[in-house]
Amino acid sequence: MKVGVPKEIKAHEYRVGLTPGAVREYVAAGHRVVIETNAGAGIGATNDDYRAAGATILDSAAEVFASSEMIVKVKEPQPSEWSQLRESQILFTYLHLAPDPEQAKGLLKSGCTAIAYETVTDAHGGLPLLAPMSEVAGRLAIEAAGSALKRSAGGRGLLIGGVPGVQPARIVVIGGGVVGTHAARMAAGLGAEVTVIDRSIPRLRELDELFEGRVRTRFSTIESVEAEVFAADVVIGAVLVPGASAPKLVRRSMLSSMRKRAVIVDVAIDQGGCFETSHPTTHADPTYEVDGIIHYCVANMPGAVPLTSSQALNNATLPFGLALANKGFSAVLENPHLRAGLNVHRGRLTYKAVAESLGLPFSPIEQAAA
């Protein structure tokens, strides 16, 4: 199969769909790989690095899209990209369609087969292609919070870990999954007072054992969320409903009861955000203020550390990408985990949670593939 990798064009997105090391794996498996010139610049990979790995360098994204049977990206396609997709072409990337009706319509119109990293599953019921970026984002969330807490950035002027004799920041993490766990790990490591809120008692037990009492846990109720959010210096939104829009757990009416100049970091913003007042921001302009609360809602947080992120992402996506390159759409029909990743096929939405979030018809894969 001919596999194409365009340069990412979302604002301040420096990751790349395939690293030179991943290209070598595709080429060794008998596939041809074309890379848009300078696609790997954000991770320090030159055109010569890609040529040495066996890829062909093309001058433009248009050439990559036109000549490839499968497109491998990182972020969701932008309007100028989805308009270049075509029927029978496979798109393998993050999509996050639930809060993005325009992208969904563009992909449906193209007739392409779109497989979303964020809904591919594994044998343990996990999301293996979302997990590495969730790990990165969870850790970055605490760094972002620390910067936003500085008075010069509009925050409370508080050091996350405090110093001897001075109270550290109180950090509340809503959601005890991969993002929440890594955020809690970073915050506790810096000496913050950390609470994780989740609706799963078994998960709360796991976190209690993992952190050996260094992190408090609370079962998620309206009362507990309000109590913790109102007392927090930082609130990390780390709630995920696979494929669907994130639930709005903190309403605007709650902001007036929070500590002034407290910080919200909404890691769920790719799926619409779990704070009512959230809207996507960029690395160039990451924060804004609503009712005295600082909001950090960058929609591609791992893009700030592209070398780490690209390597981690490629490690996870490689076996799935090779399966698609080896067998094409048949791999989706044969592999239940890739099947779970299928969001769009031949003009139909094939992921139920996405269809429900967008209010569009859902087509089971058997119907869409008929």
TARAWO-V927153 format. One record per helix or strand. SS is the DSSP state (h for helix, s for strand). FROM is the first residue (numbers start at 1). TO is the last residue. If there is no record, write none. Layout:
SS FROM TO
SS FROM TO
This chain:
s 2 5
h 20 28
s 32 36
h 41 43
h 47 53
s 56 58
h 61 67
s 70 72
h 79 82
s 90 93
h 101 110
s 113 116
h 117 119
h 128 148
h 151 153
s 170 174
h 178 189
s 193 198
h 201 211
s 216 219
h 222 231
s 234 237
s 250 250
h 252 255
s 263 266
h 267 271
s 275 275
s 281 281
s 287 290
s 293 296
s 298 298
h 301 327
h 330 334
h 336 341
s 342 345
s 348 349
h 352 358
s 362 362
h 365 368
